[in-house]
Amino acid sequence: MKNNLKINMFGQSFELIGENEDINLVAKSSQLKNWLERMDKRFIIKKILVQAVDRRYDGGLLFAKLHADVIDHNGNLMHGALFMRGDAVAMLIILKSKDEKWVVLTSQPRFPVGVYESIEIPAGMMDDKGDFVSTAAKEIEEEVGIKVNANQLIYLNEFFASCGGCDESIKMYFCEIEMPKEKIEKLHGKITGAEHENEKLRVIIVPFDELPKHTRDPKSLLAYCQYKGMI
């Protein structure tokens, strides 16, 4: 039996429908709050069906498959399917030694696209605290093993990863770190990752201008182009 919960948030008022545990999980999630906060007021949500949820290791919401009854301000019915995963951060880490410049990449399995060794810049999903810079610094330490201060991270840009069906917005940052060449070389091949999230990554160090040859990942390519446009 489906239950419903009334949501009144950021000018939207609608019924959230689904299994009781699922609708309560979605209702209290930072993903729903952030999504509604940036929602254009020309969208008018009537109701949202929670079709399925996945939980994080700590019990919080990881992903949700939703379907909304939504119209625009002129009364036109809109496409309402949504894969909700929330916001993320990505970090372009540039290591410098004298006149040479390298970039830090990671290799990890990406089952949804069928790629066992997907090469990307370090990235991570936001937690419920919503602090992008602190999350970025934490991910760099977990995925690369390098400690950086939040003030070392410089904002590049933000983009929607797949706006036809997913809410995910990715904020990109970069940092430049001076490091002896021998230390840079020791990072290559290092195995890292957050054990509590079942992550296992391999660090890859390549010359900065060779980044596009090594990845098909859009956030990595976009961060590279954004950075190149700044220098």
DAUR-V644373 format. One record per residue. N is the residue number from 1. RES is the residue in three letters. PHI is phi in degrees with one decimal (* if undefined). PSI is psi in degrees with one decimal (* if undefined). NEAR is the number of other C-alpha atoms within 12 Angstrom. Layout:
n:N res:RES phi:PHI psi:PSI near:NEAR
n:N res:RES phi:PHI psi:PSI near:NEAR
//
This chain:
n:1 res:MET phi:* psi:131.1 near:7
n:2 res:LYS phi:-80.3 psi:142.0 near:16
n:3 res:ASN phi:-110.0 psi:167.7 near:18
n:4 res:ASN phi:-137.6 psi:152.8 near:23
n:5 res:LEU phi:-138.0 psi:129.5 near:26
n:6 res:LYS phi:-79.6 psi:128.1 near:20
n:7 res:ILE phi:-113.0 psi:126.4 near:25
n:8 res:ASN phi:-127.6 psi:105.2 near:19
n:9 res:MET phi:-154.6 psi:129.7 near:21
n:10 res:PHE phi:51.1 psi:42.7 near:19
n:11 res:GLY phi:82.8 psi:-1.2 near:18
n:12 res:GLN phi:-104.8 psi:138.5 near:27
n:13 res:SER phi:-134.6 psi:116.3 near:20
n:14 res:PHE phi:-157.7 psi:167.8 near:24
n:15 res:GLU phi:-93.0 psi:132.1 near:27
n:16 res:LEU phi:-99.6 psi:121.4 near:35
n:17 res:ILE phi:-119.0 psi:138.9 near:31
n:18 res:GLY phi:157.6 psi:-167.8 near:29
n:19 res:GLU phi:-63.4 psi:144.3 near:20
n:20 res:ASN phi:-56.7 psi:-47.2 near:21
n:21 res:GLU phi:-62.9 psi:-38.0 near:24
n:22 res:ASP phi:-69.2 psi:-45.0 near:32
n:23 res:ILE phi:-69.3 psi:-33.7 near:31
n:24 res:ASN phi:-68.7 psi:-37.4 near:24
n:25 res:LEU phi:-63.6 psi:-45.9 near:30
n:26 res:VAL phi:-66.4 psi:-42.6 near:41
n:27 res:ALA phi:-60.6 psi:-35.9 near:34
n:28 res:LYS phi:-94.7 psi:3.7 near:20
n:29 res:SER phi:-79.3 psi:150.7 near:31
n:30 res:SER phi:-69.1 psi:-27.3 near:27
n:31 res:GLN phi:-60.5 psi:-47.4 near:34
n:32 res:LEU phi:-64.7 psi:-44.2 near:39
n:33 res:LYS phi:-59.2 psi:-48.7 near:27
n:34 res:ASN phi:-65.7 psi:-37.8 near:28
n:35 res:TRP phi:-63.9 psi:-46.3 near:26
n:36 res:LEU phi:-70.4 psi:-32.3 near:27
n:37 res:GLU phi:-62.8 psi:-35.5 near:16
n:38 res:ARG phi:-97.0 psi:6.5 near:19
n:39 res:MET phi:-67.7 psi:127.4 near:19
n:40 res:ASP phi:-62.7 psi:132.6 near:16
n:41 res:LYS phi:-66.9 psi:-9.8 near:19
n:42 res:ARG phi:-76.9 psi:-12.1 near:18
n:43 res:PHE phi:-88.0 psi:130.8 near:25
n:44 res:ILE phi:-120.4 psi:109.5 near:28
n:45 res:ILE phi:-87.1 psi:127.2 near:35
n:46 res:LYS phi:-93.7 psi:-46.6 near:25
n:47 res:LYS phi:-159.8 psi:158.4 near:25
n:48 res:ILE phi:-132.0 psi:126.8 near:33
n:49 res:LEU phi:-94.5 psi:124.8 near:34
n:50 res:VAL phi:-87.5 psi:107.5 near:37
n:51 res:GLN phi:-86.3 psi:-35.0 near:25
n:52 res:ALA phi:-164.0 psi:152.2 near:25
n:53 res:VAL phi:-136.2 psi:153.5 near:29
n:54 res:ASP phi:-123.0 psi:142.9 near:22
n:55 res:ARG phi:-106.5 psi:151.1 near:19
n:56 res:ARG phi:-74.8 psi:172.7 near:21
n:57 res:TYR phi:-59.4 psi:-27.1 near:15
n:58 res:ASP phi:-95.8 psi:7.6 near:12
n:59 res:GLY phi:93.7 psi:-11.6 near:16
n:60 res:GLY phi:-73.8 psi:173.1 near:25
n:61 res:LEU phi:-72.7 psi:128.4 near:32
n:62 res:LEU phi:-97.2 psi:-64.0 near:31
n:63 res:PHE phi:-133.3 psi:155.9 near:31
n:64 res:ALA phi:-142.5 psi:137.5 near:35
n:65 res:LYS phi:-100.6 psi:117.9 near:29
n:66 res:LEU phi:-122.3 psi:156.0 near:30
n:67 res:HIS phi:-137.8 psi:121.9 near:27
n:68 res:ALA phi:-105.7 psi:143.2 near:28
n:69 res:ASP phi:-89.9 psi:112.0 near:26
n:70 res:VAL phi:-140.8 psi:140.2 near:28
n:71 res:ILE phi:-124.1 psi:163.9 near:20
n:72 res:ASP phi:-92.7 psi:-178.9 near:19
n:73 res:HIS phi:-67.5 psi:-11.9 near:14
n:74 res:ASN phi:-99.3 psi:3.6 near:12
n:75 res:GLY phi:88.1 psi:8.1 near:14
n:76 res:ASN phi:-80.5 psi:134.0 near:14
n:77 res:LEU phi:-68.2 psi:134.3 near:17
n:78 res:MET phi:-112.1 psi:157.9 near:20
n:79 res:HIS phi:-64.6 psi:127.4 near:18
n:80 res:GLY phi:-118.6 psi:8.2 near:27
n:81 res:ALA phi:-76.1 psi:137.4 near:22
n:82 res:LEU phi:-147.9 psi:128.6 near:30
n:83 res:PHE phi:-99.5 psi:108.9 near:30
n:84 res:MET phi:-95.0 psi:120.1 near:38
n:85 res:ARG phi:-129.6 psi:-11.4 near:38
n:86 res:GLY phi:87.7 psi:-173.2 near:36
n:87 res:ASP phi:-91.5 psi:163.7 near:38
n:88 res:ALA phi:-146.2 psi:168.4 near:35
n:89 res:VAL phi:-126.6 psi:150.1 near:42
n:90 res:ALA phi:-135.3 psi:143.6 near:49
n:91 res:MET phi:-127.4 psi:123.0 near:52
n:92 res:LEU phi:-92.4 psi:107.7 near:46
n:93 res:ILE phi:-104.3 psi:117.0 near:50
n:94 res:ILE phi:-109.8 psi:123.2 near:37
n:95 res:LEU phi:-103.6 psi:131.8 near:31
n:96 res:LYS phi:-123.0 psi:136.8 near:26
n:97 res:SER phi:-141.1 psi:111.4 near:20
n:98 res:LYS phi:56.4 psi:-121.8 near:12
n:99 res:ASP phi:-96.2 psi:6.2 near:13
n:100 res:GLU phi:-99.8 psi:152.0 near:20
n:101 res:LYS phi:-140.3 psi:130.1 near:25
n:102 res:TRP phi:-123.2 psi:163.4 near:33
n:103 res:VAL phi:-124.0 psi:145.5 near:42
n:104 res:VAL phi:-93.3 psi:124.4 near:46
n:105 res:LEU phi:-121.7 psi:163.7 near:45
n:106 res:THR phi:-128.3 psi:150.3 near:44
n:107 res:SER phi:-114.4 psi:128.7 near:33
n:108 res:GLN phi:-153.8 psi:155.7 near:29
n:109 res:PRO phi:-68.7 psi:137.6 near:19
n:110 res:ARG phi:-127.6 psi:84.8 near:18
n:111 res:PHE phi:-56.2 psi:-41.7 near:10
n:112 res:PRO phi:-56.9 psi:-29.0 near:8
n:113 res:VAL phi:-106.4 psi:4.5 near:12
n:114 res:GLY phi:71.4 psi:24.9 near:10
n:115 res:VAL phi:-111.8 psi:118.6 near:16
n:116 res:TYR phi:-79.1 psi:-31.2 near:15
n:117 res:GLU phi:-124.0 psi:79.7 near:23
n:118 res:SER phi:-85.6 psi:124.2 near:27
n:119 res:ILE phi:-99.1 psi:123.4 near:33
n:120 res:GLU phi:-148.3 psi:164.7 near:41
n:121 res:ILE phi:-74.6 psi:155.9 near:46
n:122 res:PRO phi:-58.9 psi:142.8 near:47
n:123 res:ALA phi:-156.1 psi:166.1 near:42
n:124 res:GLY phi:-165.8 psi:154.9 near:36
n:125 res:MET phi:-79.1 psi:149.6 near:34
n:126 res:MET phi:-70.2 psi:146.9 near:34
n:127 res:ASP phi:-93.2 psi:-176.5 near:29
n:128 res:ASP phi:-70.7 psi:-13.5 near:24
n:129 res:LYS phi:-73.8 psi:-26.7 near:16
n:130 res:GLY phi:73.7 psi:20.1 near:21
n:131 res:ASP phi:-95.2 psi:100.6 near:19
n:132 res:PHE phi:-62.6 psi:-45.2 near:31
n:133 res:VAL phi:-67.9 psi:-43.1 near:34
n:134 res:SER phi:-64.6 psi:-38.4 near:28
n:135 res:THR phi:-63.2 psi:-41.6 near:33
n:136 res:ALA phi:-60.6 psi:-46.4 near:43
n:137 res:ALA phi:-62.7 psi:-40.0 near:35
n:138 res:LYS phi:-64.7 psi:-42.6 near:31
n:139 res:GLU phi:-65.1 psi:-37.1 near:38
n:140 res:ILE phi:-62.0 psi:-42.2 near:39
n:141 res:GLU phi:-67.0 psi:-42.6 near:25
n:142 res:GLU phi:-68.9 psi:-42.3 near:30
n:143 res:GLU phi:-90.0 psi:-24.6 near:40
n:144 res:VAL phi:-118.2 psi:-29.7 near:39
n:145 res:GLY phi:87.7 psi:17.9 near:28
n:146 res:ILE phi:-111.6 psi:130.0 near:29
n:147 res:LYS phi:-90.1 psi:128.1 near:21
n:148 res:VAL phi:-128.0 psi:151.0 near:27
n:149 res:ASN phi:-85.2 psi:150.3 near:20
n:150 res:ALA phi:-56.9 psi:-34.1 near:23
n:151 res:ASN phi:-74.2 psi:-5.8 near:16
n:152 res:GLN phi:-83.8 psi:-15.3 near:23
n:153 res:LEU phi:-89.9 psi:126.1 near:30
n:154 res:ILE phi:-112.3 psi:129.7 near:28
n:155 res:TYR phi:-68.1 psi:134.2 near:25
n:156 res:LEU phi:-102.2 psi:-60.6 near:29
n:157 res:ASN phi:-174.9 psi:-179.9 near:25
n:158 res:GLU phi:-137.1 psi:143.4 near:22
n:159 res:PHE phi:-148.2 psi:158.0 near:22
n:160 res:PHE phi:-90.4 psi:125.6 near:23
n:161 res:ALA phi:-72.5 psi:-35.9 near:27
n:162 res:SER phi:-157.4 psi:71.8 near:19
n:163 res:CYS phi:-71.4 psi:-6.2 near:16
n:164 res:GLY phi:-75.1 psi:-16.6 near:14
n:165 res:GLY phi:-154.6 psi:-2.0 near:20
n:166 res:CYS phi:-135.3 psi:144.9 near:25
n:167 res:ASP phi:-84.4 psi:-7.2 near:32
n:168 res:GLU phi:-58.3 psi:126.7 near:31
n:169 res:SER phi:-116.9 psi:132.3 near:29
n:170 res:ILE phi:-115.1 psi:120.2 near:34
n:171 res:LYS phi:-90.5 psi:133.5 near:36
n:172 res:MET phi:-110.3 psi:137.8 near:40
n:173 res:TYR phi:-129.3 psi:160.7 near:40
n:174 res:PHE phi:-135.0 psi:157.5 near:40
n:175 res:CYS phi:-145.3 psi:147.7 near:34
n:176 res:GLU phi:-113.6 psi:128.6 near:27
n:177 res:ILE phi:-126.5 psi:124.3 near:27
n:178 res:GLU phi:-78.0 psi:132.2 near:23
n:179 res:MET phi:-154.6 psi:140.0 near:22
n:180 res:PRO phi:-59.7 psi:144.3 near:18
n:181 res:LYS phi:-58.8 psi:-38.1 near:21
n:182 res:GLU phi:-65.2 psi:-32.6 near:13
n:183 res:LYS phi:-72.6 psi:-37.7 near:17
n:184 res:ILE phi:-60.3 psi:-45.0 near:31
n:185 res:GLU phi:-63.7 psi:-31.9 near:22
n:186 res:LYS phi:-70.7 psi:-23.3 near:17
n:187 res:LEU phi:-69.6 psi:-31.3 near:28
n:188 res:HIS phi:-62.2 psi:125.8 near:26
n:189 res:GLY phi:89.9 psi:-4.2 near:21
n:190 res:LYS phi:-64.0 psi:137.5 near:25
n:191 res:ILE phi:-95.6 psi:126.5 near:22
n:192 res:THR phi:-137.7 psi:-168.3 near:29
n:193 res:GLY phi:124.5 psi:158.9 near:27
n:194 res:ALA phi:-87.5 psi:115.0 near:20
n:195 res:GLU phi:-61.5 psi:-38.3 near:13
n:196 res:HIS phi:-68.4 psi:-14.0 near:11
n:197 res:GLU phi:-107.3 psi:10.3 near:18
n:198 res:ASN phi:56.1 psi:36.3 near:13
n:199 res:GLU phi:-89.6 psi:140.0 near:21
n:200 res:LYS phi:-142.0 psi:111.4 near:23
n:201 res:LEU phi:-123.2 psi:156.0 near:34
n:202 res:ARG phi:-119.3 psi:128.4 near:30
n:203 res:VAL phi:-79.0 psi:135.6 near:36
n:204 res:ILE phi:-126.0 psi:128.3 near:35
n:205 res:ILE phi:-112.0 psi:123.2 near:36
n:206 res:VAL phi:-132.1 psi:155.9 near:31
n:207 res:PRO phi:-55.1 psi:139.0 near:26
n:208 res:PHE phi:-52.7 psi:-48.0 near:31
n:209 res:ASP phi:-72.5 psi:-4.9 near:20
n:210 res:GLU phi:-94.5 psi:-0.8 near:18
n:211 res:LEU phi:-50.3 psi:-48.3 near:34
n:212 res:PRO phi:-60.3 psi:-21.9 near:24
n:213 res:LYS phi:-75.1 psi:-18.6 near:16
n:214 res:HIS phi:-104.5 psi:-8.5 near:26
n:215 res:THR phi:-141.3 psi:149.9 near:24
n:216 res:ARG phi:-113.0 psi:11.9 near:18
n:217 res:ASP phi:-81.7 psi:123.6 near:29
n:218 res:PRO phi:-64.5 psi:-37.4 near:25
n:219 res:LYS phi:-66.5 psi:-34.7 near:37
n:220 res:SER phi:-67.9 psi:-44.7 near:40
n:221 res:LEU phi:-67.9 psi:-39.2 near:28
n:222 res:LEU phi:-68.5 psi:-42.3 near:32
n:223 res:ALA phi:-61.4 psi:-41.3 near:39
n:224 res:TYR phi:-59.6 psi:-48.2 near:37
n:225 res:CYS phi:-66.0 psi:-39.9 near:22
n:226 res:GLN phi:-62.0 psi:-44.9 near:24
n:227 res:TYR phi:-63.5 psi:-44.2 near:27
n:228 res:LYS phi:-60.7 psi:-32.1 near:17
n:229 res:GLY phi:-74.5 psi:-15.9 near:11
n:230 res:MET phi:-92.1 psi:-25.7 near:13
n:231 res:ILE phi:-97.7 psi:* near:8
//
